[in-house]
Amino acid sequence: MAGEHARGFFMYRLVAFTTILLFALNGCVSDSQSDTKPHDQAPPAATKPAPRPSGIRPATIKAVWVDSWGRSFYSKRECDQLIAWCLQQGFNTLLVEVRRTGDAYYDSDLEPRGKVGEKGPPIADDFDPLQYLVEQAHDAHGLRVEAWIVANRIWVGSTPPPSSTPAHVANAHPTWLLVNREGTTHKGKKPSWYLDPSNPAVRRHLARICGDVASRYRVDAIHLDYIRYPDHTWGYGKESIASFRRDESTAQFPAPKDASFTAWRADQVTKQVREVRLALRRVAPKVELTVATVAWGDPPASEFNQSASYRSACQDWPRWCQEGLIDLNYVMHYRHEANPKQAKNFRTWIPILKRACGSADKLVLGLGSYLNHVTDSRRQMKHALAVNTAGIAVFSYRNPAKDGGNAVFGDILGRP
């Protein structure tokens, strides 16, 4: 009995000492983190993340767009800082730009390696950002990861892309480029180059890229961006016009605002979306398809096809929702909250967007937080979360507010 009493007393002292030590360590960690800038933090430690299948879908999407134009996920350290910031702020979904301008921020045999910034060297060959984020954000911390793929805008600049292996699509297939009414593929000092959605080879190429990513990485979704025309003055390549005339049984050379030409171009973009959806069903049926869409200008007086989104971008996203081609529609509803007209526009559009989607649980409201001061972004965020949709998305991680990088959203989004 005396031995058991001694052992019991020893165990009591050991438990008490361990408890005190843990409280002390926890206090040190908390104090250290409170003095650290959000983007400099590391995520909570995770031991050997077990692979999770694709298909994380939070009850409410709280997403952030993570672009690759500046330092966001070029290294493990940057990825760790990104994850820590998302956890601190309450975001549960990462939209990671892995195809920016016909390039790849992941291991790819189809397109050239993405660059550091706009003019820097390619990211390190021995680092795969997408794989690391799948393991650390998705597997270790249960965050939803969507592979953000810029579809039709494949280059930005006045000169062609440099030589590379694999070859850039603009160099390998110059006949795939979209042509404007003046007969050129790009214009201006810093123009954007687009692929032509009416070209079947272009549609197959995009579907192949999306299928490749979905089949090799445990992402939760493929997220398409720039899945549209630049505006209504594009789509005048010889093959494109020939296809329009054949499909519409007409000999006319269409004007940019011709209703039949607008509808035909919208059909070409819809074909792109459909081919990507079919590719995902073949190779990764559990991977969702989401899109970033536009809501330009004022709300339409009646039908959506009277909106600038449809008439200029030739983007018929209500049809994609209604036909089940996409799982979530991230409408980039970017408005200046400090401008009374735009603040009203922001709120007036929302019920129209919900009706156009056909189901509110397919609509994610994209907020242009980079346009607004923190207080105004918070006001928009609270309103967007209260209107019964699938959730919100913030643009962007690198520029979360007009005030700079010290935006605070955790109390609104709810930290995990």
Beta strands, then each sheet from edge to edge (+ up, - down):
strand 1: 61-66
strand 2: 93-99
strand 3: 144-150
strand 4: 153-156
strand 5: 192-194
strand 6: 221-225
strand 7: 288-294
strand 8: 328-332
strand 9: 363-367
strand 10: 391-395
sheet 1: 1+ 2+ 3+ 6+ 7+ 8+ 9+ 10+ 1+
sheet 2: 4+ 5-
end
